[in-house]
């Protein structure tokens, strides 16, 4: 569970209040009340007697609120958000001038006879300007809030699209790796059926374990590291049955509890081991082997795969081999961004893969 400090919690609450649609009614009520009391502190409506001063206050309040909401729901979305900044500025100034003149005309026409005669006209005009000038920071604030709402909404949409694209690409890469791996497995079974049917029956039993892993484990987002190790061990055992001169070792290093409780994306090492098997084939029948090192230290998983390399080996399927490495590299980039380290060294006698990824 994500923990928030009191400051971050308050900050998140404020952002939610300003942007979430479920708070829209409360936002408007709070704004209308705040703006009313802001205008209430002005002087212009005090120059009218009795109940008329409240009529004046309400008249000016309604006119200024109308200007604010025209800005929020007409000018900002239709001009500012459409990058028509000059048009927006011109229309905003025109609306301010027209609104100011309309307010002045309304006060003269409807409330002029009720104005206290002892009040100088300059003071009345100054009081009106005082009320109107209060509207300027309000308009700028509401425009800023609308920009904040749009920015957060756009960011959420971009993040959702990015997550969707990431999920789709990861699924596509995983779906490309699995059939490619199974294709090579079927080729192994096919070769054994021709040369040694008894071994082929054993291989088919092993192969059912692979299918079970692919069906139940590979579809999950994460799988236990121990399950992945067992899977690789079964695969290498299968290769050992097929090739008598083949040997392998799997070494695990680090705290046992860390290894047993570590989760990783399924089939993360499959392509590397599969390529190691193919590169270790010796056409002259000489001994060949693979050594795997898997360890966890300082919240980092280190996978190392070393295979013997035949001088006379030529990969008959270079295209699919390159596809597998390209896919797993891209998958690592999507999963771990720049936090993983992959080093591949193709020497004269050995082919070595070193991979380090962060684990929690």
Secondary structure as GFF3:
##gff-version 3
##sequence-region A 1 360
A	DSSP	alpha_helix	6	19	.	.	.	ID=ss1
A	DSSP	three_ten_helix	21	23	.	.	.	ID=ss2
A	DSSP	alpha_helix	24	40	.	.	.	ID=ss3
A	DSSP	three_ten_helix	44	47	.	.	.	ID=ss4
A	DSSP	alpha_helix	52	70	.	.	.	ID=ss5
A	DSSP	pi_helix	71	80	.	.	.	ID=ss6
A	DSSP	alpha_helix	85	111	.	.	.	ID=ss7
A	DSSP	three_ten_helix	112	114	.	.	.	ID=ss8
A	DSSP	alpha_helix	121	195	.	.	.	ID=ss9
A	DSSP	alpha_helix	197	216	.	.	.	ID=ss10
A	DSSP	beta_strand	223	224	.	.	.	ID=ss11
A	DSSP	alpha_helix	225	242	.	.	.	ID=ss12
A	DSSP	beta_strand	246	253	.	.	.	ID=ss13
A	DSSP	alpha_helix	256	260	.	.	.	ID=ss14
A	DSSP	beta_strand	263	264	.	.	.	ID=ss15
A	DSSP	alpha_helix	270	279	.	.	.	ID=ss16
A	DSSP	beta_strand	288	297	.	.	.	ID=ss17
A	DSSP	beta_strand	300	308	.	.	.	ID=ss18
A	DSSP	alpha_helix	318	336	.	.	.	ID=ss19
A	DSSP	beta_strand	341	346	.	.	.	ID=ss20
A	DSSP	beta_strand	350	358	.	.	.	ID=ss21
###
